[in-house]
Amino acid sequence: MKRYIVPFLGCILVSSLTGCSKDDMPSPRAGIVYKSAGIDDETHKDLSTSQQYDTQQINEKLKTMNNNDLFQFALNCGNEGKYTEALAAYSKIVEKDKNYPEVYYYQGLVYRDLGLIDEAICSFQTAVTQNPNFAEAHYNLGYAYRCKGLHGEAIPEYQKALELIPGSRTKQMAAIHYNLGFSLFSQGQIDNAINEFGKALTFKPGDKEIHQKLGIAYTAKGWLDKAKNEFSLGSENDKATNKIP
């Protein structure tokens, strides 16, 4: 198949840097990929409400397609919010041949947008098992782990993604460094988190979210002047800077 390349203290401080939020950076993507509502967006689609056809009609439609057509059909359905059809098409592909890491990757994105994080993790794990050099799958697996509070598992996935994604892809690099810093902070590795937030800013200077998280990390170290400066920079760039995609 052809690949288609998508200042607080104590408990308040910790809660500001744990879990998933719709204000956090979504996954970096490139090329053709369906539009995502975000991993913790309150508008997650319910699988039953996204149906446009019943199961029998969907399966009859898919029988006439080869794998490449099924793959493109699934991507289109994802873009249109027809998640049931997208998942049915991906399942039909792997019935014929299970060795398609791209299918498991995009299947994972659908599960993620439905809020089915365990299923998303399973799909992303299969994708990276079949293709260990699949950078986007490593990143999204790390992000899914984070949303389960599994920061220890997320960290090596982010690090692997950084090994594989070219530095020229600045938006993706910023997002990975940011989320790696997030998980490192959650594991108590404050110095390493500060280092990653700093790297994220080299790829996305002036980003509000990164400055705020760096300020929180500085606060955890007791470096209040540095923290105050980061919070100030985040406020100054609130209107001028777009959020990292």
Residue, then its C-alpha position, 0 to 999 in steps of 0.5 A: m500500500k502506498r503510504y500517506i504521510v498528519p505561577f502555581l505551587g503544590c498540588i495546583l502546580v502538579s495538576s497544571l501539568t498532568g493529564c490531557s487537555k483540549d488546550d494541549m498540543p495535538s499530534p503532529r501530522a503531515g500529508i493526507v489525514y482526516k481532521s481531528a477533534g483533538i484527544d480530549d475535546e468535549t465534542h468526541k463523536d459517539l460511534s453510534t451517532s456517526q453512522q450513515y449506513d447500517t453495518q450490512q450496507i457498509n460491508e456490501k459497499l466495501k466488498t467491491m473495493n481493493n485495499n488502496d480504494l478502501f484506504q482512501f475511502a477510510l481517510n475520506c470518511g474520517n474527514e467527514g466524521k463517518y467513523t463507523e465507515a472508516l473503522a469498517a474499511y480499515s478492518k476490511i483491509v487487515e482481513k486481507d493482509k494484516n501487515y499494513p502499519e499505515v492502516y493501524y496508525y490511522q485506525g488509531l487516530v479514529y479510535r483516539d478521536l472517539g475517546l477510545i484510548d485503549e483501542a488507540i494504544c493497541s493500534f499504534q502499538t501494532a503500527v510501530t511493531q510492524n514499522p519501527n521507523f514510523a515516527e508519527a505512530h511513535y509520537n501518537l502512541g506516546y500521546a495516548y499513553r500520556c492520556k492514560g497517565l502512563h508518562g513513563e511509557a510515553i517518554p521513550e515513544y517521544q524520544k524515538a519520534l525525535e530520532l526519526i522526524p527531520g529537524s526541518r519539520t519545525k511544528q512537529m519537533a516543537a510538539i514532540h519536545y513540548n509533550l516530552g517535557f510534559s511527561l518528564f515533569s509528570q515523572g519528577q524530572i524537572d531539569n529534563a523537562i525544562n530542557e525540553f520546553g526550551k528546545a520546543l521554544t527554539f522550534k516555536p518561539g513565543d508560543k504561549e503554552i510552552h512559555q506557561k509550562l516552562g514557567i510552571a517548571y521554573t516555579a517547581k525549581g523555586w526560580l520565581d524570577k525566571a518563572k515570572n518572566e515566562f508567564s509574562l512572555g506567555s501573556e504578551n504572545d497570547k494574541a500574536t502567536n497561534k497555538i501549536p497544531 
